[in-house]
Amino acid sequence: MAGVSVARISWHGWSDCFQIQNGLIEAVVVPSIGRVMQLRLLDDPVGALWRNSALDGRRHEPPADLPLPREWRNYGGDKCWPAPQSAWPKVQGRSWPPPDAFDSQPMNAVATESSVTLTSAVDRSFGIQIARYVELDPGRPVMRIRSEFRKRTGGPVKVGVWTITQLQNPECVAILIPRESKFANGYSHLFGAQPADLRIDDGVLSLVRHPCELVKIGSDGTSLAWVGKNCVVRIDAEPGPGEYPDDGCITQVYTNPDPMNYVELETAGPLTTMNIGDRIERTAVYTASPRSTPDLHSEAIKALTL
C-alpha cells in the first residue's frame, strides 16, 4: 500500500511496538498489552489517545493463570471486549475484571508493509480468540481497525464486538443523532450523573467531561467525535441490523472524573450466538483532522456532518 510504512520501535518503556505512518497520521500498536496506544497527526506531539503514564513499560500482572481476584490495570488506548458486560458473571463467573484473553494477556503481532495484526490466546471462559487488524489509508488521515471474534472452544455464547477507545481529556465529545432515533431525546442515559453541558443542535449532541462524576450515555447513531485542543477524531461504527446491547445502543460515550481525566468513545456490533467455528467481525474507522474553529459545537458539527 503506497504511502504507508510500518516500523518496529520502542515506545514509553515497551520495546516490542509497531509504528504505522502514512505521512499524515501515526498509530502505535503495543502487542505486550494488546492495544493500539497512539493515534496522532504527525504535527501534533501529544496525540488523541489517552495513556496511563503510571503504567508505562509494564505488562499485565499477575499472569492470567494465578488465582482470582486480579487487579485490573487501566493502560488506556484502544481495546476490544465482548458485549454485553452484563453477561460476564454468567459466562466467566465474575463481573470484573474483563475476560482474560480480551484484556489481560499479551497478543501475538504480525506486521506487513502496511498493517499490523494482533491475535490473542483463546479466552478460557468465552472460548473466543480475538484478532485485530490495524491499518492506515494511504494518503488520508484514516485508521481502520477490524476486530474479529473466532469461536474456538466451549458451548454457545451470545456476544457482540465491543470496541472501547480511551481518549485524552477533550474540549467536548459529540454524537451524530439519527433523524429517526429510537430514543425520545436522541440518547439513552445508561448510568452515572447527568452529562455536563449537554447540548443538541443540528442533529449533533455534544457534552464535556464531568470533573466529579461518572457519566455514560448511548445512542443508536453510528458516528462519534472527540474534539481536542489541536485535533479532532471522528469514529464511525459499522452499521447493520440486529439486536444491540445496552438498550440498543450502537455507540456510547463514557466520561471519567478527576484525577484520571479521560473519556471513552465506544462502538458495538449486534449480538450473535456463536458456536464453535463461527466468526463475527466489526470495523471501526478513525478519522483525524486539525482543529479549524474555536467554537466547540461548530467543530463537532463540522466533524460529524461534512
C-alpha positions as CSV (number, residue, x, y, z in Angstrom):
1,M,0.0,0.0,0.0
2,A,1.9,3.0,-1.3
3,G,2.4,5.7,1.3
4,V,2.1,3.5,4.4
5,S,5.0,2.3,6.4
6,V,5.5,0.0,9.4
7,A,8.5,0.2,11.7
8,R,9.5,-1.7,14.9
9,I,10.1,0.8,17.7
10,S,10.4,1.2,21.5
11,W,7.7,3.4,22.9
12,H,7.2,4.6,26.5
13,G,9.1,1.7,28.0
14,W,7.7,-1.0,25.8
15,S,10.3,-2.5,23.4
16,D,8.0,-4.6,21.1
17,C,5.9,-1.9,19.5
18,F,4.9,-1.1,15.9
19,Q,4.6,2.4,14.4
20,I,2.4,2.7,11.4
21,Q,2.6,6.0,9.4
22,N,1.2,7.3,6.1
23,G,2.7,10.8,6.0
24,L,-0.3,12.3,7.7
25,I,-1.0,10.3,10.9
26,E,0.7,7.8,13.1
27,A,-0.6,4.9,15.0
28,V,1.3,2.9,17.6
29,V,0.5,-0.8,18.4
30,V,1.8,-2.3,21.7
31,P,1.4,-6.1,21.5
32,S,2.6,-6.8,25.1
33,I,-0.6,-5.2,26.3
34,G,-2.7,-6.0,23.3
35,R,-3.7,-2.4,22.5
36,V,-3.4,0.4,20.0
37,M,-1.9,3.1,22.2
38,Q,-1.5,6.2,19.9
39,L,-3.3,8.0,17.1
40,R,-2.0,11.4,16.2
41,L,-1.5,13.9,13.4
42,L,2.2,14.0,12.6
43,D,2.5,17.6,13.6
44,D,0.7,17.0,17.0
45,P,3.2,15.8,19.6
46,V,0.5,14.8,22.1
47,G,-2.0,12.8,20.0
48,A,-5.6,11.9,20.8
49,L,-5.5,8.6,22.7
50,W,-5.2,8.6,26.5
51,R,-2.2,6.7,28.1
52,N,-1.9,6.0,31.8
53,S,1.7,7.1,32.1
54,A,2.0,5.4,35.6
55,L,1.9,2.1,33.8
56,D,4.5,2.9,31.1
57,G,6.5,-0.2,30.1
58,R,4.6,-2.5,32.4
59,R,2.8,-5.7,31.4
60,H,-0.3,-7.2,32.8
61,E,0.4,-8.8,36.2
62,P,-0.1,-11.2,37.8
63,P,-0.3,-13.8,35.0
64,A,-3.7,-15.0,34.0
65,D,-3.2,-18.4,35.4
66,L,-2.9,-17.1,39.0
67,P,-5.9,-17.3,41.3
68,L,-8.5,-14.6,41.3
69,P,-9.1,-11.9,42.1
70,R,-6.6,-9.9,40.0
71,E,-6.1,-6.2,39.8
72,W,-7.3,-4.6,36.5
73,R,-4.8,-2.2,35.0
74,N,-6.1,0.6,33.0
75,Y,-3.4,1.3,30.4
76,G,-5.6,3.5,28.1
77,G,-5.6,3.2,24.3
78,D,-8.0,1.2,22.2
79,K,-9.1,-2.3,23.0
80,C,-11.9,-4.8,22.4
81,W,-14.2,-6.7,24.8
82,P,-17.2,-9.0,24.5
83,A,-20.6,-7.3,24.9
84,P,-22.8,-7.1,26.9
85,Q,-20.9,-6.7,30.1
86,S,-24.0,-7.8,32.0
87,A,-23.3,-11.4,30.7
88,W,-19.8,-11.6,32.1
89,P,-20.9,-13.1,35.5
90,K,-22.8,-15.9,33.9
91,V,-20.0,-16.8,31.4
92,Q,-16.8,-16.2,33.4
93,G,-18.2,-16.3,37.0
94,R,-17.3,-12.7,37.8
95,S,-18.4,-9.2,36.8
96,W,-14.9,-7.7,36.9
97,P,-12.1,-7.7,35.7
98,P,-12.7,-8.2,32.0
99,P,-12.2,-11.7,30.4
100,D,-8.5,-12.6,30.4
101,A,-7.7,-13.0,26.8
102,F,-9.5,-9.9,25.8
103,D,-7.6,-7.6,28.2
104,S,-5.1,-9.4,30.5
105,Q,-2.6,-11.1,28.2
106,P,-0.1,-10.1,25.5
107,M,-1.1,-10.7,21.9
108,N,0.9,-12.1,19.0
109,A,1.7,-9.5,16.4
110,V,2.3,-9.9,12.7
111,A,3.3,-6.9,10.6
112,T,3.2,-6.4,6.9
113,E,4.5,-3.5,4.9
114,S,1.3,-1.5,5.7
115,S,-0.6,-3.1,8.6
116,V,-0.3,-4.9,12.0
117,T,-2.4,-7.8,13.1
118,L,-2.9,-8.7,16.8
119,T,-4.1,-12.2,17.8
120,S,-5.0,-13.2,21.3
121,A,-5.0,-16.5,23.1
122,V,-8.3,-18.3,23.3
123,D,-10.3,-16.9,26.3
124,R,-10.9,-19.8,28.7
125,S,-14.4,-18.6,29.6
126,F,-15.9,-17.4,26.4
127,G,-13.9,-19.8,24.2
128,I,-13.2,-16.9,21.8
129,Q,-10.0,-15.8,20.2
130,I,-9.7,-12.1,19.1
131,A,-7.9,-10.9,16.0
132,R,-7.5,-7.1,15.4
133,Y,-6.3,-5.8,12.0
134,V,-4.9,-2.3,12.2
135,E,-4.2,-0.3,9.0
136,L,-3.9,3.2,7.7
137,D,-5.4,4.5,4.5
138,P,-2.7,5.7,2.0
139,G,-3.0,9.5,1.5
140,R,-5.8,10.1,4.0
141,P,-5.7,10.6,7.8
142,V,-7.7,7.5,8.5
143,M,-7.1,4.4,10.6
144,R,-9.2,1.3,10.4
145,I,-9.4,-1.4,13.0
146,R,-11.2,-4.6,12.1
147,S,-11.9,-6.7,15.2
148,E,-12.8,-10.4,14.7
149,F,-14.1,-12.9,17.2
150,R,-13.3,-16.6,16.5
151,K,-15.2,-19.2,18.5
152,R,-12.8,-22.0,19.2
153,T,-14.0,-23.9,22.3
154,G,-16.9,-24.4,24.7
155,G,-20.6,-24.0,24.4
156,P,-22.6,-21.4,22.6
157,V,-22.2,-17.7,23.8
158,K,-24.3,-14.7,22.7
159,V,-21.9,-11.8,22.2
160,G,-21.2,-8.7,20.2
161,V,-17.9,-7.0,19.3
162,W,-17.4,-4.0,21.6
163,T,-14.6,-1.5,20.9
164,I,-13.5,0.9,23.6
165,T,-11.3,3.9,22.7
166,Q,-9.9,5.9,25.6
167,L,-9.0,9.5,24.6
168,Q,-7.4,12.5,26.3
169,N,-9.5,15.0,28.2
170,P,-11.5,16.7,25.5
171,E,-12.8,20.1,24.9
172,C,-16.0,18.3,24.1
173,V,-17.3,15.0,22.7
174,A,-20.3,14.6,20.3
175,I,-22.7,12.1,18.8
176,L,-24.4,12.3,15.4
177,I,-28.1,11.7,16.3
178,P,-30.2,9.7,13.7
179,R,-33.1,11.6,12.2
180,E,-35.4,8.9,13.5
181,S,-33.7,7.9,16.7
182,K,-35.4,5.3,18.8
183,F,-34.7,7.4,21.9
184,A,-37.0,10.3,22.7
185,N,-34.2,12.7,23.5
186,G,-31.8,11.2,20.9
187,Y,-29.8,9.3,23.5
188,S,-30.1,6.9,26.4
189,H,-28.8,7.7,29.9
190,L,-27.0,4.5,30.8
191,F,-25.6,5.3,34.3
192,G,-24.0,7.9,36.5
193,A,-24.7,11.6,36.7
194,Q,-26.4,13.7,34.0
195,P,-24.0,14.8,31.2
196,A,-22.2,18.1,31.7
197,D,-23.0,20.9,29.4
198,L,-25.2,18.7,27.2
199,R,-26.4,20.4,24.0
200,I,-28.3,19.1,21.0
201,D,-28.4,21.2,17.8
202,D,-28.5,20.5,14.1
203,G,-28.7,16.8,14.9
204,V,-25.5,16.8,16.9
205,L,-25.3,16.1,20.7
206,S,-22.3,17.5,22.4
207,L,-21.1,17.4,26.1
208,V,-18.0,17.9,28.1
209,R,-16.3,15.6,30.6
210,H,-17.8,15.8,34.1
211,P,-15.0,16.6,36.5
212,C,-16.5,15.0,39.6
213,E,-18.9,12.2,38.4
214,L,-19.0,9.1,36.2
215,V,-21.3,9.6,33.2
216,K,-22.3,7.2,30.4
217,I,-24.8,7.7,27.6
218,G,-25.6,5.7,24.5
219,S,-27.1,6.3,21.1
220,D,-28.4,4.4,18.1
221,G,-26.2,6.7,15.9
222,T,-23.1,5.4,14.3
223,S,-20.7,8.4,14.4
224,L,-18.8,9.9,17.3
225,A,-16.4,12.8,17.6
226,W,-13.7,13.8,20.1
227,V,-12.7,17.5,20.0
228,G,-9.3,18.2,21.5
229,K,-7.3,21.4,21.6
230,N,-5.4,20.8,18.4
231,C,-7.1,17.8,16.8
232,V,-10.5,16.2,16.1
233,V,-11.0,12.5,15.8
234,R,-14.2,11.1,14.3
235,I,-15.1,7.4,15.0
236,D,-17.5,5.6,12.7
237,A,-19.1,2.3,13.7
238,E,-20.1,-0.2,11.1
239,P,-23.8,-0.1,10.6
240,G,-26.1,-3.1,10.3
241,P,-29.3,-4.7,11.5
242,G,-29.6,-6.8,14.7
243,E,-30.0,-6.7,18.4
244,Y,-27.6,-4.3,20.0
245,P,-26.6,-4.4,23.7
246,D,-27.3,-1.8,26.4
247,D,-30.8,-0.7,25.4
248,G,-30.0,-0.9,21.7
249,C,-27.0,1.4,21.6
250,I,-24.6,1.2,18.7
251,T,-22.3,4.0,20.1
252,Q,-21.6,5.1,23.7
253,V,-19.8,7.9,25.5
254,Y,-18.3,7.5,28.9
255,T,-16.6,10.3,30.8
256,N,-14.3,9.6,33.8
257,P,-14.0,12.0,36.7
258,D,-10.7,13.5,38.1
259,P,-8.0,12.7,38.6
260,M,-7.9,10.2,35.6
261,N,-9.3,12.7,33.2
262,Y,-10.1,10.7,30.1
263,V,-13.2,9.8,28.1
264,E,-14.2,6.6,26.2
265,L,-15.8,6.6,22.8
266,E,-17.3,3.1,22.2
267,T,-18.9,1.2,19.4
268,A,-20.8,-2.1,19.5
269,G,-21.9,-4.7,17.0
270,P,-25.1,-6.7,17.1
271,L,-25.3,-9.6,19.4
272,T,-24.8,-13.0,17.8
273,T,-25.0,-16.6,19.3
274,M,-21.6,-18.1,18.5
275,N,-20.9,-21.8,18.2
276,I,-17.5,-23.5,17.6
277,G,-16.2,-22.4,14.2
278,D,-18.2,-19.2,14.0
279,R,-16.7,-15.8,13.3
280,I,-18.1,-12.3,13.7
281,E,-16.3,-9.0,13.0
282,R,-16.8,-5.2,13.1
283,T,-14.8,-2.4,11.6
284,A,-14.3,0.9,13.3
285,V,-13.0,3.9,11.2
286,Y,-11.0,6.7,12.9
287,T,-10.5,10.0,11.0
288,A,-8.2,12.6,12.4
289,S,-8.2,16.3,11.4
290,P,-6.8,19.6,12.8
291,R,-9.0,22.0,14.7
292,S,-10.5,24.6,12.4
293,T,-12.6,26.8,14.7
294,P,-12.6,27.8,18.4
295,D,-16.3,27.1,18.7
296,L,-16.6,23.6,20.1
297,H,-20.1,22.7,18.9
298,S,-19.5,24.1,15.4
299,E,-16.3,22.0,15.3
300,A,-18.3,18.9,16.3
301,I,-21.0,19.6,13.7
302,K,-18.3,20.0,11.1
303,A,-16.6,16.7,12.0
304,L,-19.8,14.8,12.0
305,T,-21.7,16.2,9.1
306,L,-19.2,17.2,6.4
